[in-house]
Amino acid sequence: MFTDAHSRFIDNNQGVDPKFDLNKRFQNMEYNYYDFKENLSEIKESLVLVDDLKIQIDNKKSLQKERWIAIQEKLRVDWTYDSNAIEGSSLTRGETLFFLKEGLTVEGKPFKDFLDARNHAEAIDWLYEVIKNNRSVTQGLIKEINALLLSGVKYTPAINETGQKVRKPTNPGKYKVLPNHVLKTDGTIHFYTDPIYVYDEMEILCQWINKNIKNRHPLIVGSIAHYNMVRIHPFDDGNGRGARILMNLIFIKKGYPVAIIKNENRRKYLAALNQADKGDIYPFLTLVAVSLINTENIIVEELRP
């Protein structure tokens, strides 16, 4: 068994107790929010603002095609930088931009960080092919996302049962075969879905997305899909980045901009996921809404004549 070295609330200075109760891994499967009935009083204003800003963007972007292309490139860089930074990448936004634009690495930075930047940017480009071909969300598609994110990555940092830092071989595009978990800063262990249940849970997730994307607000569908992919943690690595890509795929499919969760909000992001594990999804919905609104405001400002 391994614990992810860059997952939420991990404290890399602590080891994992090898005597933990394996049955506790099922504790976190209680909440999936598939039957979530939103209390509009809590998020109504956010949904209204999200939709109002979308209308403004739709009315302006067709009139400024060249500027719209530049905005999309900026968001591609920002999304790549922030998503990788949340997972521990050492690259700055400037270094990420320089690498994606010029293809040149920066001395003193791990080569894996540049691989992650390249892979994430290519995964974003691939998303638009998915949209163009009107592909449904399937387990195969989610595996393709993971394969893109881990392309060329041979190992990922992990912590074994004795608390030692190790390099764990990656299996791009393939579900985990060993349980994974993280050690929280409060000393408790958070267990993800057992490998034997991953296929069934991912199938339920995909079917739920394809059913609900038709008649529910994409903010709700995307956020709950994101949460559940993180909750399941189906792969050895790339789960967080993959969950954010899955969420934004849903947004793009419905004609909305992407929600870029900023690295500077990492603690709030992880805390909101933790609250969702305990039965309260609203902090996470709010955080995603704020992230989407921030992106929309950036676009609106850039589209001003």
C-alpha atoms as a printed R data frame, in Angstrom:
    type eleno elety resid chain resno       x      y       z
1   ATOM     1    CA   MET     A     1   0.000  0.000   0.000
2   ATOM     2    CA   PHE     A     2   1.097  3.509  -0.716
3   ATOM     3    CA   THR     A     3   0.011  6.952   0.322
4   ATOM     4    CA   ASP     A     4   0.205  9.762  -2.216
5   ATOM     5    CA   ALA     A     5   3.065 12.132  -1.528
6   ATOM     6    CA   HIS     A     6   1.290 15.179  -2.948
7   ATOM     7    CA   SER     A     7  -2.317 14.485  -1.992
8   ATOM     8    CA   ARG     A     8  -4.535 16.525   0.270
9   ATOM     9    CA   PHE     A     9  -3.502 17.211   3.847
10  ATOM    10    CA   ILE     A    10  -0.486 14.932   3.542
11  ATOM    11    CA   ASP     A    11   2.278 15.557   6.026
12  ATOM    12    CA   ASN     A    12   5.450 14.208   4.459
13  ATOM    13    CA   ASN     A    13   7.272 14.240   7.798
14  ATOM    14    CA   GLN     A    14   5.016 11.605   9.321
15  ATOM    15    CA   GLY     A    15   4.846  7.897   8.635
16  ATOM    16    CA   VAL     A    16   1.762  5.743   8.170
17  ATOM    17    CA   ASP     A    17   0.862  3.376  10.987
18  ATOM    18    CA   PRO     A    18   1.080 -0.126   9.432
19  ATOM    19    CA   LYS     A    19  -1.484 -1.383  11.984
20  ATOM    20    CA   PHE     A    20  -4.382  0.731  10.719
21  ATOM    21    CA   ASP     A    21  -7.811 -0.874  10.388
22  ATOM    22    CA   LEU     A    22  -8.390 -1.690   6.707
23  ATOM    23    CA   ASN     A    23 -12.155 -1.567   7.192
24  ATOM    24    CA   LYS     A    24 -11.928  2.165   7.833
25  ATOM    25    CA   ARG     A    25 -11.294  2.752   4.153
26  ATOM    26    CA   PHE     A    26 -15.023  2.367   3.583
27  ATOM    27    CA   GLN     A    27 -15.932  5.219   5.907
28  ATOM    28    CA   ASN     A    28 -15.541  7.822   3.157
29  ATOM    29    CA   MET     A    29 -17.973  6.134   0.756
30  ATOM    30    CA   GLU     A    30 -21.058  7.395   2.601
31  ATOM    31    CA   TYR     A    31 -21.249 10.724   0.759
32  ATOM    32    CA   ASN     A    32 -21.309 10.922  -3.009
33  ATOM    33    CA   TYR     A    33 -24.043 13.574  -3.474
34  ATOM    34    CA   TYR     A    34 -25.577 11.818  -6.481
35  ATOM    35    CA   ASP     A    35 -28.998 12.479  -4.939
36  ATOM    36    CA   PHE     A    36 -28.034 16.042  -4.025
37  ATOM    37    CA   LYS     A    37 -30.945 18.468  -3.928
38  ATOM    38    CA   GLU     A    38 -29.485 21.950  -3.961
39  ATOM    39    CA   ASN     A    39 -30.747 24.511  -1.513
40  ATOM    40    CA   LEU     A    40 -30.940 27.444  -3.881
41  ATOM    41    CA   SER     A    41 -30.832 29.937  -1.050
42  ATOM    42    CA   GLU     A    42 -27.200 28.940  -0.465
43  ATOM    43    CA   ILE     A    43 -25.914 29.136  -4.038
44  ATOM    44    CA   LYS     A    44 -28.639 30.931  -5.990
45  ATOM    45    CA   GLU     A    45 -26.731 34.211  -6.233
46  ATOM    46    CA   SER     A    46 -23.627 32.403  -7.490
47  ATOM    47    CA   LEU     A    47 -25.579 30.533 -10.160
48  ATOM    48    CA   VAL     A    48 -27.261 33.744 -11.322
49  ATOM    49    CA   LEU     A    49 -23.920 35.575 -11.542
50  ATOM    50    CA   VAL     A    50 -22.280 32.675 -13.373
51  ATOM    51    CA   ASP     A    51 -25.061 32.691 -15.967
52  ATOM    52    CA   ASP     A    52 -25.116 36.494 -16.332
53  ATOM    53    CA   LEU     A    53 -21.371 36.615 -16.976
54  ATOM    54    CA   LYS     A    54 -21.654 33.764 -19.476
55  ATOM    55    CA   ILE     A    55 -24.232 35.758 -21.445
56  ATOM    56    CA   GLN     A    56 -21.904 38.775 -21.500
57  ATOM    57    CA   ILE     A    57 -19.045 36.608 -22.782
58  ATOM    58    CA   ASP     A    58 -21.190 34.937 -25.446
59  ATOM    59    CA   ASN     A    59 -22.314 38.328 -26.727
60  ATOM    60    CA   LYS     A    60 -18.784 39.698 -27.010
61  ATOM    61    CA   LYS     A    61 -16.470 36.850 -28.002
62  ATOM    62    CA   SER     A    62 -17.827 36.426 -31.531
63  ATOM    63    CA   LEU     A    63 -17.083 40.109 -32.200
64  ATOM    64    CA   GLN     A    64 -13.433 39.864 -31.138
65  ATOM    65    CA   LYS     A    65 -12.180 36.562 -32.493
66  ATOM    66    CA   GLU     A    66  -8.457 37.352 -32.342
67  ATOM    67    CA   ARG     A    67  -8.697 38.560 -28.762
68  ATOM    68    CA   TRP     A    68 -10.738 35.473 -27.864
69  ATOM    69    CA   ILE     A    69  -7.938 33.226 -29.165
70  ATOM    70    CA   ALA     A    70  -5.399 35.092 -27.013
71  ATOM    71    CA   ILE     A    71  -7.650 34.763 -23.958
72  ATOM    72    CA   GLN     A    72  -7.958 31.014 -24.508
73  ATOM    73    CA   GLU     A    73  -4.169 30.703 -24.629
74  ATOM    74    CA   LYS     A    74  -3.820 32.695 -21.411
75  ATOM    75    CA   LEU     A    75  -6.346 30.428 -19.661
76  ATOM    76    CA   ARG     A    76  -4.502 27.359 -20.966
77  ATOM    77    CA   VAL     A    77  -1.307 28.564 -19.294
78  ATOM    78    CA   ASP     A    78  -3.028 29.633 -16.068
79  ATOM    79    CA   TRP     A    79  -4.950 26.371 -15.759
80  ATOM    80    CA   THR     A    80  -1.800 24.314 -16.378
81  ATOM    81    CA   TYR     A    81   0.253 26.311 -13.898
82  ATOM    82    CA   ASP     A    82  -2.278 26.360 -11.076
83  ATOM    83    CA   SER     A    83  -3.413 22.746 -11.401
84  ATOM    84    CA   ASN     A    84   0.160 21.435 -11.369
85  ATOM    85    CA   ALA     A    85   1.211 23.821  -8.586
86  ATOM    86    CA   ILE     A    86  -1.572 22.466  -6.375
87  ATOM    87    CA   GLU     A    87   0.018 19.030  -6.816
88  ATOM    88    CA   GLY     A    88   3.490 20.277  -5.873
89  ATOM    89    CA   SER     A    89   5.072 21.470  -9.131
90  ATOM    90    CA   SER     A    90   7.936 23.907  -8.561
91  ATOM    91    CA   LEU     A    91   7.415 25.827 -11.804
92  ATOM    92    CA   THR     A    92   6.277 29.445 -11.599
93  ATOM    93    CA   ARG     A    93   3.644 30.761 -13.950
94  ATOM    94    CA   GLY     A    94   6.357 32.560 -15.918
95  ATOM    95    CA   GLU     A    95   8.405 29.384 -16.243
96  ATOM    96    CA   THR     A    96   5.308 27.462 -17.312
97  ATOM    97    CA   LEU     A    97   4.533 30.062 -19.985
98  ATOM    98    CA   PHE     A    98   8.140 30.113 -21.212
99  ATOM    99    CA   PHE     A    99   8.278 26.328 -21.470
100 ATOM   100    CA   LEU     A   100   4.942 25.962 -23.255
101 ATOM   101    CA   LYS     A   101   5.781 28.788 -25.665
102 ATOM   102    CA   GLU     A   102   9.462 28.133 -26.334
103 ATOM   103    CA   GLY     A   103   9.845 24.478 -25.359
104 ATOM   104    CA   LEU     A   104  12.876 25.283 -23.213
105 ATOM   105    CA   THR     A   105  13.373 24.055 -19.655
106 ATOM   106    CA   VAL     A   106  14.732 26.107 -16.768
107 ATOM   107    CA   GLU     A   107  17.925 25.057 -15.033
108 ATOM   108    CA   GLY     A   108  17.525 23.655 -11.535
109 ATOM   109    CA   LYS     A   109  13.915 22.531 -11.877
110 ATOM   110    CA   PRO     A   110  12.866 18.827 -11.921
111 ATOM   111    CA   PHE     A   111  12.313 17.492 -15.421
112 ATOM   112    CA   LYS     A   112   9.060 15.861 -14.250
113 ATOM   113    CA   ASP     A   113   7.594 19.317 -13.604
114 ATOM   114    CA   PHE     A   114   8.122 20.173 -17.273
115 ATOM   115    CA   LEU     A   115   6.617 16.841 -18.337
116 ATOM   116    CA   ASP     A   116   3.591 17.615 -16.196
117 ATOM   117    CA   ALA     A   117   3.243 21.055 -17.797
118 ATOM   118    CA   ARG     A   118   3.490 19.669 -21.324
119 ATOM   119    CA   ASN     A   119   1.081 16.834 -20.589
120 ATOM   120    CA   HIS     A   120  -1.506 19.057 -18.947
121 ATOM   121    CA   ALA     A   121  -1.464 21.584 -21.788
122 ATOM   122    CA   GLU     A   122  -1.840 18.784 -24.335
123 ATOM   123    CA   ALA     A   123  -4.715 17.325 -22.315
124 ATOM   124    CA   ILE     A   124  -6.469 20.710 -22.520
125 ATOM   125    CA   ASP     A   125  -5.992 20.796 -26.295
126 ATOM   126    CA   TRP     A   126  -7.363 17.260 -26.532
127 ATOM   127    CA   LEU     A   127 -10.493 18.284 -24.592
128 ATOM   128    CA   TYR     A   128 -11.592 20.452 -27.484
129 ATOM   129    CA   GLU     A   129 -11.343 17.434 -29.796
130 ATOM   130    CA   VAL     A   130 -13.572 15.571 -27.340
131 ATOM   131    CA   ILE     A   131 -16.080 18.435 -27.503
132 ATOM   132    CA   LYS     A   132 -15.874 18.624 -31.299
133 ATOM   133    CA   ASN     A   133 -16.602 14.912 -31.611
134 ATOM   134    CA   ASN     A   134 -19.414 15.122 -29.036
135 ATOM   135    CA   ARG     A   135 -18.019 12.254 -26.995
136 ATOM   136    CA   SER     A   136 -19.878 11.191 -23.871
137 ATOM   137    CA   VAL     A   137 -18.095 10.881 -20.537
138 ATOM   138    CA   THR     A   138 -17.015  7.243 -20.204
139 ATOM   139    CA   GLN     A   139 -14.473  5.304 -18.218
140 ATOM   140    CA   GLY     A   140 -12.426  5.015 -21.395
141 ATOM   141    CA   LEU     A   141 -12.368  8.791 -21.827
142 ATOM   142    CA   ILE     A   142 -11.320  9.349 -18.202
143 ATOM   143    CA   LYS     A   143  -8.544  6.776 -18.658
144 ATOM   144    CA   GLU     A   144  -7.389  8.665 -21.751
145 ATOM   145    CA   ILE     A   145  -7.160 11.846 -19.662
146 ATOM   146    CA   ASN     A   146  -4.992 10.049 -17.107
147 ATOM   147    CA   ALA     A   147  -2.793  8.548 -19.832
148 ATOM   148    CA   LEU     A   148  -2.180 12.020 -21.251
149 ATOM   149    CA   LEU     A   149  -1.380 13.499 -17.843
150 ATOM   150    CA   LEU     A   150   1.136 10.748 -17.062
151 ATOM   151    CA   SER     A   151   2.680 10.401 -20.517
152 ATOM   152    CA   GLY     A   152   6.432  9.842 -20.155
153 ATOM   153    CA   VAL     A   153   6.257  9.879 -16.338
154 ATOM   154    CA   LYS     A   154   7.925  6.716 -15.054
155 ATOM   155    CA   TYR     A   155   7.628  7.216 -11.298
156 ATOM   156    CA   THR     A   156   5.637  9.262  -8.829
157 ATOM   157    CA   PRO     A   157   6.593 10.193  -5.240
158 ATOM   158    CA   ALA     A   158   4.867  8.120  -2.541
159 ATOM   159    CA   ILE     A   159   5.205  7.038   1.066
160 ATOM   160    CA   ASN     A   160   5.167  3.341   1.898
161 ATOM   161    CA   GLU     A   161   3.750  1.516   4.945
162 ATOM   162    CA   THR     A   162   6.818  2.236   7.048
163 ATOM   163    CA   GLY     A   163   6.730  5.955   6.300
164 ATOM   164    CA   GLN     A   164   9.650  5.930   3.855
165 ATOM   165    CA   LYS     A   165   9.630  8.125   0.778
166 ATOM   166    CA   VAL     A   166   9.738  5.928  -2.315
167 ATOM   167    CA   ARG     A   167   9.308  6.170  -6.072
168 ATOM   168    CA   LYS     A   168   6.212  4.298  -7.197
169 ATOM   169    CA   PRO     A   169   5.996  3.176 -10.857
170 ATOM   170    CA   THR     A   170   3.166  4.862 -12.751
171 ATOM   171    CA   ASN     A   171   0.578  3.024 -14.833
172 ATOM   172    CA   PRO     A   172  -0.817  5.696 -17.175
173 ATOM   173    CA   GLY     A   173  -4.453  5.173 -18.050
174 ATOM   174    CA   LYS     A   174  -4.861  2.139 -15.801
175 ATOM   175    CA   TYR     A   175  -6.781  1.911 -12.551
176 ATOM   176    CA   LYS     A   176  -4.874  1.311  -9.330
177 ATOM   177    CA   VAL     A   177  -4.315 -2.266  -8.171
178 ATOM   178    CA   LEU     A   178  -3.261 -1.391  -4.616
179 ATOM   179    CA   PRO     A   179  -5.243  0.697  -2.099
180 ATOM   180    CA   ASN     A   180  -4.195  4.325  -1.719
181 ATOM   181    CA   HIS     A   181  -4.736  6.671   1.178
182 ATOM   182    CA   VAL     A   182  -3.372  9.863   2.695
183 ATOM   183    CA   LEU     A   183  -2.300 10.876   6.161
184 ATOM   184    CA   LYS     A   184  -4.010 14.077   7.282
185 ATOM   185    CA   THR     A   185  -2.320 16.720   9.378
186 ATOM   186    CA   ASP     A   186  -4.576 15.782  12.305
187 ATOM   187    CA   GLY     A   187  -3.039 12.301  12.329
188 ATOM   188    CA   THR     A   188  -6.024 10.458  10.854
189 ATOM   189    CA   ILE     A   189  -5.839  8.386   7.696
190 ATOM   190    CA   HIS     A   190  -8.144  9.102   4.777
191 ATOM   191    CA   PHE     A   191  -8.913  5.998   2.716
192 ATOM   192    CA   TYR     A   192  -9.961  6.120  -0.911
193 ATOM   193    CA   THR     A   193 -12.120  3.544  -2.682
194 ATOM   194    CA   ASP     A   194 -10.731  0.015  -2.629
195 ATOM   195    CA   PRO     A   195  -9.413 -1.118  -6.040
196 ATOM   196    CA   ILE     A   196 -12.011 -3.897  -6.298
197 ATOM   197    CA   TYR     A   197 -14.792 -1.276  -6.277
198 ATOM   198    CA   VAL     A   198 -13.183  1.284  -8.589
199 ATOM   199    CA   TYR     A   199 -14.657  0.006 -11.866
200 ATOM   200    CA   ASP     A   200 -18.212 -0.071 -10.515
201 ATOM   201    CA   GLU     A   201 -17.927  3.326  -8.826
202 ATOM   202    CA   MET     A   202 -16.458  4.948 -11.930
203 ATOM   203    CA   GLU     A   203 -19.255  3.475 -14.042
204 ATOM   204    CA   ILE     A   204 -21.843  4.908 -11.660
205 ATOM   205    CA   LEU     A   205 -20.075  8.287 -11.838
206 ATOM   206    CA   CYS     A   206 -20.030  8.315 -15.653
207 ATOM   207    CA   GLN     A   207 -23.680  7.335 -15.909
208 ATOM   208    CA   TRP     A   208 -24.637 10.006 -13.372
209 ATOM   209    CA   ILE     A   209 -22.741 12.679 -15.326
210 ATOM   210    CA   ASN     A   210 -24.327 11.765 -18.663
211 ATOM   211    CA   LYS     A   211 -27.799 11.736 -17.132
212 ATOM   212    CA   ASN     A   212 -27.534 14.959 -15.144
213 ATOM   213    CA   ILE     A   213 -25.536 17.079 -17.588
214 ATOM   214    CA   LYS     A   214 -28.693 17.368 -19.701
215 ATOM   215    CA   ASN     A   215 -30.957 18.986 -17.140
216 ATOM   216    CA   ARG     A   216 -28.945 20.357 -14.209
217 ATOM   217    CA   HIS     A   217 -26.720 23.389 -13.918
218 ATOM   218    CA   PRO     A   218 -23.173 22.475 -15.027
219 ATOM   219    CA   LEU     A   219 -21.738 24.056 -11.871
220 ATOM   220    CA   ILE     A   220 -23.554 21.417  -9.799
221 ATOM   221    CA   VAL     A   221 -22.754 18.513 -12.132
222 ATOM   222    CA   GLY     A   222 -19.108 19.480 -12.629
223 ATOM   223    CA   SER     A   223 -18.441 20.068  -8.935
224 ATOM   224    CA   ILE     A   224 -20.029 16.803  -7.800
225 ATOM   225    CA   ALA     A   225 -18.212 14.894 -10.556
226 ATOM   226    CA   HIS     A   226 -14.924 16.492  -9.452
227 ATOM   227    CA   TYR     A   227 -15.554 15.603  -5.813
228 ATOM   228    CA   ASN     A   228 -16.407 11.981  -6.579
229 ATOM   229    CA   MET     A   229 -13.401 11.378  -8.783
230 ATOM   230    CA   VAL     A   230 -11.188 12.632  -5.969
231 ATOM   231    CA   ARG     A   231 -13.161 10.538  -3.472
232 ATOM   232    CA   ILE     A   232 -12.702  7.399  -5.554
233 ATOM   233    CA   HIS     A   233  -9.073  8.207  -6.460
234 ATOM   234    CA   PRO     A   234  -9.086  5.583  -9.226
235 ATOM   235    CA   PHE     A   235  -5.484  6.007 -10.401
236 ATOM   236    CA   ASP     A   236  -2.080  5.815  -8.767
237 ATOM   237    CA   ASP     A   237  -1.374  9.414  -9.781
238 ATOM   238    CA   GLY     A   238  -3.017 12.304 -11.618
239 ATOM   239    CA   ASN     A   239  -6.320 12.077  -9.739
240 ATOM   240    CA   GLY     A   240  -6.529 15.735  -8.686
241 ATOM   241    CA   ARG     A   241  -5.526 17.115 -12.067
242 ATOM   242    CA   GLY     A   242  -7.821 14.612 -13.764
243 ATOM   243    CA   ALA     A   243 -10.756 15.594 -11.550
244 ATOM   244    CA   ARG     A   244 -10.280 19.269 -12.403
245 ATOM   245    CA   ILE     A   245 -10.090 18.427 -16.113
246 ATOM   246    CA   LEU     A   246 -13.239 16.303 -15.865
247 ATOM   247    CA   MET     A   247 -15.071 19.145 -14.134
248 ATOM   248    CA   ASN     A   248 -14.022 21.655 -16.780
249 ATOM   249    CA   LEU     A   249 -14.887 19.258 -19.592
250 ATOM   250    CA   ILE     A   250 -18.455 19.345 -18.269
251 ATOM   251    CA   PHE     A   251 -18.375 23.158 -18.162
252 ATOM   252    CA   ILE     A   252 -17.014 23.428 -21.710
253 ATOM   253    CA   LYS     A   253 -19.581 20.920 -23.005
254 ATOM   254    CA   LYS     A   254 -22.323 23.225 -21.738
255 ATOM   255    CA   GLY     A   255 -20.724 26.350 -23.194
256 ATOM   256    CA   TYR     A   256 -19.235 27.751 -19.973
257 ATOM   257    CA   PRO     A   257 -15.640 28.897 -19.365
258 ATOM   258    CA   VAL     A   258 -13.322 26.819 -17.204
259 ATOM   259    CA   ALA     A   259 -13.034 27.172 -13.450
260 ATOM   260    CA   ILE     A   260  -9.365 27.579 -12.583
261 ATOM   261    CA   ILE     A   261  -8.768 26.731  -8.935
262 ATOM   262    CA   LYS     A   262  -5.837 28.938  -8.005
263 ATOM   263    CA   ASN     A   263  -2.814 27.571  -6.190
264 ATOM   264    CA   GLU     A   264  -3.086 30.457  -3.743
265 ATOM   265    CA   ASN     A   265  -6.438 28.960  -2.666
266 ATOM   266    CA   ARG     A   266  -5.014 25.467  -2.182
267 ATOM   267    CA   ARG     A   267  -5.745 25.336   1.548
268 ATOM   268    CA   LYS     A   268  -9.346 26.455   1.049
269 ATOM   269    CA   TYR     A   269  -9.721 23.924  -1.764
270 ATOM   270    CA   LEU     A   270  -8.449 21.032   0.326
271 ATOM   271    CA   ALA     A   271 -10.476 22.120   3.333
272 ATOM   272    CA   ALA     A   272 -13.628 22.237   1.175
273 ATOM   273    CA   LEU     A   273 -12.966 18.709  -0.076
274 ATOM   274    CA   ASN     A   274 -12.496 17.603   3.511
275 ATOM   275    CA   GLN     A   275 -15.826 19.183   4.506
276 ATOM   276    CA   ALA     A   276 -17.518 17.356   1.634
277 ATOM   277    CA   ASP     A   277 -16.116 14.092   3.002
278 ATOM   278    CA   LYS     A   278 -17.948 14.900   6.229
279 ATOM   279    CA   GLY     A   279 -21.292 15.575   4.556
280 ATOM   280    CA   ASP     A   280 -21.240 19.273   3.604
281 ATOM   281    CA   ILE     A   281 -20.763 19.871  -0.123
282 ATOM   282    CA   TYR     A   282 -21.696 23.578  -0.079
283 ATOM   283    CA   PRO     A   283 -18.219 24.968   0.739
284 ATOM   284    CA   PHE     A   284 -16.867 23.074  -2.258
285 ATOM   285    CA   LEU     A   285 -19.681 24.243  -4.541
286 ATOM   286    CA   THR     A   286 -19.027 27.801  -3.403
287 ATOM   287    CA   LEU     A   287 -15.290 27.537  -4.025
288 ATOM   288    CA   VAL     A   288 -15.825 26.183  -7.543
289 ATOM   289    CA   ALA     A   289 -18.407 28.905  -8.234
290 ATOM   290    CA   VAL     A   290 -15.980 31.610  -7.108
291 ATOM   291    CA   SER     A   291 -13.256 30.083  -9.305
292 ATOM   292    CA   LEU     A   292 -15.572 30.043 -12.324
293 ATOM   293    CA   ILE     A   293 -16.760 33.595 -11.674
294 ATOM   294    CA   ASN     A   294 -13.138 34.765 -11.412
295 ATOM   295    CA   THR     A   295 -12.390 33.247 -14.815
296 ATOM   296    CA   GLU     A   296 -15.493 34.853 -16.296
297 ATOM   297    CA   ASN     A   297 -14.570 38.262 -14.881
298 ATOM   298    CA   ILE     A   298 -11.096 37.970 -16.401
299 ATOM   299    CA   ILE     A   299 -12.619 37.155 -19.781
300 ATOM   300    CA   VAL     A   300 -15.145 39.984 -19.610
301 ATOM   301    CA   GLU     A   301 -12.390 42.458 -18.743
302 ATOM   302    CA   GLU     A   302 -10.159 41.214 -21.573
303 ATOM   303    CA   LEU     A   303 -13.025 41.510 -24.062
304 ATOM   304    CA   ARG     A   304 -13.683 45.141 -23.275
305 ATOM   305    CA   PRO     A   305 -13.177 47.302 -26.413
